[in-house]
Amino acid sequence: MRRGRGRWGRAATAVLVSVGAMLAPTAPAAAGMVSAPRLTGKAGYCPDANGVTVVIDFQELGGATIVRCAVGDQATGLAALKNAGISITGTSRWGEAFICRIEGKPTAATEPCIDTPPTTAYWSYWHAPNGGTWTYSQVGVMNRKPPLGSFEGWSFSLNKTASTAPPPRIAPVRPAAPKPSAAPSTVRSKPPKPLSKPTPPPATAGSPAVTQPAGSPTANPTAATDTASALPGSADATTWTGDVGRAAGTTDDRGLPVATLVGVGVLGAVTAGGLLTARRRRALD
């Protein structure tokens, strides 16, 4: 834009802005000013190399730095500005070959944008590859084709020389894409172990007797013992004779078959009865 070049050479590569040094424009000149319509673009850096990232640094004009993306291939630096959605205004004399105002700055009260802006207040034009450094453009905005994935920068220069014009204060580095988060692994819990059947405690002295179901091979030993103690002729004789058959296959606490005990009891009862009868006969004689 400048850097030892003549006025026309500087005009081909820089956007110059006046700060109240020029006369107010006449009505016909003001009507001829060029303002480009705002396009959409995308906010922020281009996420990949399929586009051109545009950076606008207002410097002393005040305001937050703008970063927007012109998606896809861009024919010129001017196309990148428009396709990024940046509002621009050219001059009445030169049209959009000179970018006089960006996003309404400087205002019309300080810069009427009629002719080429002065070298003391203008929008300087920069470019950079992704991850590189800003370079002052040596060609005009209509004569430069930005490569895909590169950066286009605009920085307002106020009262600076060609060698001290400030580049945009944002580094031309596209942020790395976030790494995809790992999908959570499905943890299969082990099925619970089946509950083991409880083991009944061993029988101890004084424990209640377990009632055996009908038809079990072992009957109640208490009933067998009670039956064996009954004698013929007593009140329990009927019960005793009936219980003999039921207790025939059982044993007592000493392990002896109940049938044997019953036989011994019957024999004893018969013997006792015979002795009693003999005594009665002797008494009668």
Sequence and secondary structure as in RCSB ss.txt:
>XXXX:A:sequence
MRRGRGRWGRAATAVLVSVGAMLAPTAPAAAGMVSAPRLTGKAGYCPDANGVTVVIDFQELGGATIVRCAVGDQA
TGLAALKNAGISITGTSRWGEAFICRIEGKPTAATEPCIDTPPTTAYWSYWHAPNGGTWTYSQVGVMNRKPPLGS
FEGWSFSLNKTASTAPPPRIAPVRPAAPKPSAAPSTVRSKPPKPLSKPTPPPATAGSPAVTQPAGSPTANPTAAT
DTASALPGSADATTWTGDVGRAAGTTDDRGLPVATLVGVGVLGAVTAGGLLTARRRRALD
>XXXX:A:secstr
  TT  HHHHHHH EE  SS S    HHHHHT  EE     EESS SSSSEEEEEEE GGG S  EEEEEES  S
SHHHHHHHTT  EE BTTTBTTS  EETTBS TTT    S   TTEEEEEEEE TTS  EE SS TTS    TT 
EEEEEEEES  TTT    SS                                  TT       TT SS  HHHHH
HHHT  TTSTTHHHHHHHHHHTTT B TTS BHHHHHHHHHHHHHHHHHHHHHHHHHHH 
